Amino acid sequence: MTVFSLALLSEHPDTISFGAAAKNLFFVTIGNIISGVLFLAGAYWHAAETKSPTKKPITSTDEIPKRL
């Protein structure tokens, strides 16, 4: 980002403008938001999946372990 800003402030051709830089940053920001949401949410979803087998529910008080 520093080099990007310095290039705008130094000598450059007329084809480079602040409007073009803003347009570029807009699309880069949108892309980063979308891919951040997809990849980060996907990673959290994958990490939070339960992989343990389902346990049999307790049906009577006899099955509850006794304390020592």
PAPAVO-261956 format. One line per field, with one value per residue (C-alpha): residue number from 1; residue in one letter; chain; z, y, x. Coordinates in Angstrom, 3 decimals, decimal comma, always signed. Last residue first. Layout:
<pts>
nr <- (NUM:...)
rest <- (a:...)
kette <- (A:...)
z <- (Z:...)
y <- (Y:...)
x <- (X:...)
</pts>
This chain:
<pts>
nr <- (68:67:66:65:64:63:62:61:60:59:58:57:56:55:54:53:52:51:50:49:48:47:46:45:44:43:42:41:40:39:38:37:36:35:34:33:32:31:30:29:28:27:26:25:24:23:22:21:20:19:18:17:16:15:14:13:12:11:10:9:8:7:6:5:4:3:2:1)
rest <- (l:r:k:p:i:e:d:t:s:t:i:p:k:k:t:p:s:k:t:e:a:a:h:w:y:a:g:a:l:f:l:v:g:s:i:i:n:g:i:t:v:f:f:l:n:k:a:a:a:g:f:s:i:t:d:p:h:e:s:l:l:a:l:s:f:v:t:m)
kette <- (A:A:A:A:A:A:A:A:A:A:A:A:A:A:A:A:A:A:A:A:A:A:A:A:A:A:A:A:A:A:A:A:A:A:A:A:A:A:A:A:A:A:A:A:A:A:A:A:A:A:A:A:A:A:A:A:A:A:A:A:A:A:A:A:A:A:A:A)
z <- (+45,124:+42,779:+41,074:+37,281:+35,854:+34,194:+37,132:+36,858:+33,710:+29,980:+29,485:+25,796:+23,635:+22,396:+18,873:+17,401:+17,662:+14,542:+15,396:+12,826:+14,333:+12,350:+8,987:+9,839:+11,056:+7,859:+5,682:+7,540:+6,993:+3,354:+2,258:+4,383:+3,558:-0,124:-0,212:+1,871:-0,040:-3,380:-2,269:-1,043:-4,312:-6,301:-4,321:-4,268:-8,068:-8,435:-5,911:-7,820:-11,105:-9,551:-8,070:-11,542:-13,685:-17,428:-17,208:-16,676:-13,257:-11,267:-7,545:-5,394:-7,033:-7,012:-3,344:-2,500:-4,268:-2,793:+0,669:+0,000)
y <- (-42,152:-40,709:-43,082:-43,281:-42,694:-45,883:-46,800:-43,424:-44,595:-43,853:-42,273:-41,359:-43,501:-41,449:-40,137:-40,801:-38,006:-36,015:-32,850:-30,144:-27,018:-27,102:-27,371:-24,518:-22,381:-23,075:-22,357:-19,125:-18,049:-19,111:-17,762:-14,610:-13,729:-14,451:-12,054:-9,338:-9,523:-9,331:-6,301:-4,589:-5,288:-3,957:-0,717:-0,328:-0,444:+2,084:+4,371:+4,078:+4,828:+7,908:+9,003:+8,934:+6,971:+7,492:+10,873:+9,180:+9,295:+11,608:+10,950:+11,124:+8,228:+6,007:+6,848:+5,632:+2,279:+1,868:+2,374:+0,000)
x <- (-17,246:-19,837:-22,274:-22,463:-25,963:-27,302:-29,524:-31,285:-33,067:-33,125:-29,722:-29,339:-27,025:-24,121:-23,699:-20,290:-17,744:-16,848:-18,642:-18,000:-16,479:-13,231:-15,032:-17,382:-14,470:-12,527:-15,539:-16,251:-12,651:-12,556:-15,921:-15,986:-12,402:-13,027:-15,979:-14,320:-11,043:-12,827:-14,867:-11,685:-9,838:-12,790:-12,916:-9,122:-8,994:-11,808:-10,100:-6,805:-8,563:-10,140:-6,800:-5,292:-2,832:-3,320:-1,589:+1,768:+3,462:+5,718:+5,283:+2,138:+0,297:+3,374:+3,917:+0,413:+0,862:+4,346:+2,871:+0,000)
</pts>
